[in-house]
Amino acid sequence: MIVTNADRMVCSVHLSEDESAVVILDQTQLPNRQVYLTLQTAEELYRAIKTLAVRGAPAIGICAGYGMYVLARRRAEEDAASFRAGLEKDGAYLVSSRPTAVNLAWAVKRMLGVVAANSGKSNAALVALLHDECIAIHDEDIRMCAGISEYGLSLVKPGDGILTHCNAGPLATSKYGTAIGPILLGKERGIEFRVFADETRPLLQGARLTSYELQRAGVDVTLICDNMASLVMKNGWVQACFVGCDRVAANGDFANKIGTSGVAILAKHYGIPFYTLGPASTIDLDCPTGADITIEEREPEEIKTMWYREPMALPEVKCYNPSFDVTDHELLTAIVTDRGVVYPPFDVNLKKLFEK
């Protein structure tokens, strides 16, 4: 697959024309407004990732790669020791914004690895190398999404009903996306599916983003509340569940948007195949099980006030608002990656994936 600059520019994350900033489509404003943010400082990048203006594991990784390059450009006039130490500090700061998303730490580590591997080179030379590396991260994700989409498409047949949770399309990645990549690739080839998109409380990514992307692509999409998934499955309208992933442990447990594990339990009950789709970079073989994944807890206002004209609960009411949950590998039919489809036993076959 040939990747062009146009492919990168249609992504929700790209470099500004003068390469002094990362430009993102603010996903918190969709579907009603298309607002682009220009990010030049570590604080701006941190805030964009933390507030979900940029979200989706691959998109966060792309943003982090570009962000480290932009920050390196800003430090180019510093002495060599300050340049390297400053980038290390910037990287740790960015990683702290979303600790669950492995692609964020992966991309930062990859960019810092370029600096570490070229210790004798000037700041200017390092900046040039970092430029090439962040472009490579983006181009690789475009190719990975295409691969995931091809493998995922092989698991369903024309006319199938597919239920998805949260958002793992082009907004969250690049090109086709991961979990809805097979749907968009199928549409491109004249293959029609019926999609049921969970709204995905409390941030409503399924409503605001997934239904937005699919409707604009001409896909037959029906938006449902999260608590309607069981009835839709019981009615026989769903033949497969496709969800994304933010981190996959070595045993196949995986973290994804809160509510994913409930969908998996329902799918198991109704005998519906349940797949998680994501790039190989999302697999963390250093993380033994899902119990070792840090679950980010977010502000209670996302539940009580964020989408309402007036609060929906008293100010003194406590809220528990985890951003992710962990789905047990025993509920999972297969993991779809850009390198192939991985079936159980996951603790064995995930390792084999990286031996190829």
Secondary structure in CASP SS format (residue, H / E / C, confidence):
PFRMAT SS
TARGET T0000
AUTHOR 0000-0000-0000
METHOD secondary structure of the structure
MODEL  1
M C 1.00
I C 1.00
V C 1.00
T C 1.00
N H 1.00
A H 1.00
D H 1.00
R H 1.00
M H 1.00
V C 1.00
C C 1.00
S C 1.00
V E 1.00
H E 1.00
L E 1.00
S C 1.00
E C 1.00
D C 1.00
E C 1.00
S C 1.00
A C 1.00
V E 1.00
V E 1.00
I E 1.00
L E 1.00
D C 1.00
Q C 1.00
T C 1.00
Q C 1.00
L C 1.00
P C 1.00
N C 1.00
R C 1.00
Q C 1.00
V C 1.00
Y E 1.00
L E 1.00
T E 1.00
L E 1.00
Q C 1.00
T C 1.00
A H 1.00
E H 1.00
E H 1.00
L H 1.00
Y H 1.00
R H 1.00
A H 1.00
I H 1.00
K H 1.00
T C 1.00
L C 1.00
A C 1.00
V C 1.00
R C 1.00
G C 1.00
A H 1.00
P H 1.00
A H 1.00
I H 1.00
G H 1.00
I H 1.00
C H 1.00
A H 1.00
G H 1.00
Y H 1.00
G H 1.00
M H 1.00
Y H 1.00
V H 1.00
L H 1.00
A H 1.00
R H 1.00
R H 1.00
R C 1.00
A C 1.00
E C 1.00
E C 1.00
D C 1.00
A H 1.00
A H 1.00
S H 1.00
F H 1.00
R H 1.00
A H 1.00
G H 1.00
L H 1.00
E H 1.00
K H 1.00
D H 1.00
G H 1.00
A H 1.00
Y H 1.00
L H 1.00
V H 1.00
S C 1.00
S C 1.00
R C 1.00
P C 1.00
T C 1.00
A C 1.00
V H 1.00
N H 1.00
L H 1.00
A H 1.00
W H 1.00
A H 1.00
V H 1.00
K H 1.00
R H 1.00
M H 1.00
L H 1.00
G H 1.00
V H 1.00
V H 1.00
A H 1.00
A C 1.00
N C 1.00
S C 1.00
G C 1.00
K C 1.00
S C 1.00
N H 1.00
A H 1.00
A H 1.00
L H 1.00
V H 1.00
A H 1.00
L H 1.00
L H 1.00
H H 1.00
D H 1.00
E H 1.00
C H 1.00
I H 1.00
A H 1.00
I H 1.00
H H 1.00
D H 1.00
E H 1.00
D H 1.00
I H 1.00
R H 1.00
M H 1.00
C H 1.00
A H 1.00
G H 1.00
I H 1.00
S H 1.00
E H 1.00
Y H 1.00
G H 1.00
L H 1.00
S C 1.00
L C 1.00
V C 1.00
K C 1.00
P C 1.00
G C 1.00
D C 1.00
G E 1.00
I E 1.00
L E 1.00
T E 1.00
H E 1.00
C C 1.00
N C 1.00
A C 1.00
G C 1.00
P H 1.00
L H 1.00
A H 1.00
T C 1.00
S C 1.00
K C 1.00
Y C 1.00
G C 1.00
T C 1.00
A C 1.00
I C 1.00
G H 1.00
P H 1.00
I H 1.00
L H 1.00
L H 1.00
G H 1.00
K H 1.00
E H 1.00
R C 1.00
G C 1.00
I C 1.00
E C 1.00
F C 1.00
R E 1.00
V E 1.00
F E 1.00
A E 1.00
D E 1.00
E C 1.00
T C 1.00
R C 1.00
P C 1.00
L C 1.00
L C 1.00
Q H 1.00
G H 1.00
A H 1.00
R H 1.00
L H 1.00
T H 1.00
S H 1.00
Y H 1.00
E H 1.00
L H 1.00
Q H 1.00
R H 1.00
A C 1.00
G C 1.00
V C 1.00
D E 1.00
V E 1.00
T E 1.00
L E 1.00
I E 1.00
C C 1.00
D H 1.00
N H 1.00
M H 1.00
A H 1.00
S H 1.00
L H 1.00
V H 1.00
M H 1.00
K H 1.00
N C 1.00
G C 1.00
W C 1.00
V C 1.00
Q C 1.00
A E 1.00
C E 1.00
F E 1.00
V E 1.00
G C 1.00
C C 1.00
D C 1.00
R E 1.00
V E 1.00
A E 1.00
A C 1.00
N C 1.00
G C 1.00
D C 1.00
F E 1.00
A E 1.00
N E 1.00
K E 1.00
I C 1.00
G C 1.00
T H 1.00
S H 1.00
G H 1.00
V H 1.00
A H 1.00
I H 1.00
L H 1.00
A H 1.00
K H 1.00
H H 1.00
Y H 1.00
G C 1.00
I C 1.00
P C 1.00
F E 1.00
Y E 1.00
T E 1.00
L E 1.00
G C 1.00
P C 1.00
A H 1.00
S H 1.00
T H 1.00
I E 1.00
D E 1.00
L C 1.00
D C 1.00
C C 1.00
P C 1.00
T C 1.00
G H 1.00
A H 1.00
D H 1.00
I C 1.00
T C 1.00
I C 1.00
E C 1.00
E E 1.00
R C 1.00
E C 1.00
P C 1.00
E H 1.00
E H 1.00
I H 1.00
K H 1.00
T C 1.00
M C 1.00
W C 1.00
Y C 1.00
R C 1.00
E C 1.00
P C 1.00
M C 1.00
A C 1.00
L C 1.00
P C 1.00
E C 1.00
V C 1.00
K C 1.00
C C 1.00
Y C 1.00
N C 1.00
P E 1.00
S C 1.00
F E 1.00
D E 1.00
V E 1.00
T E 1.00
D C 1.00
H H 1.00
E H 1.00
L H 1.00
L C 1.00
T C 1.00
A E 1.00
I E 1.00
V E 1.00
T E 1.00
D C 1.00
R C 1.00
G E 1.00
V E 1.00
V E 1.00
Y C 1.00
P C 1.00
P C 1.00
F H 1.00
D H 1.00
V H 1.00
N H 1.00
L H 1.00
K H 1.00
K H 1.00
L H 1.00
F H 1.00
E H 1.00
K C 1.00
END
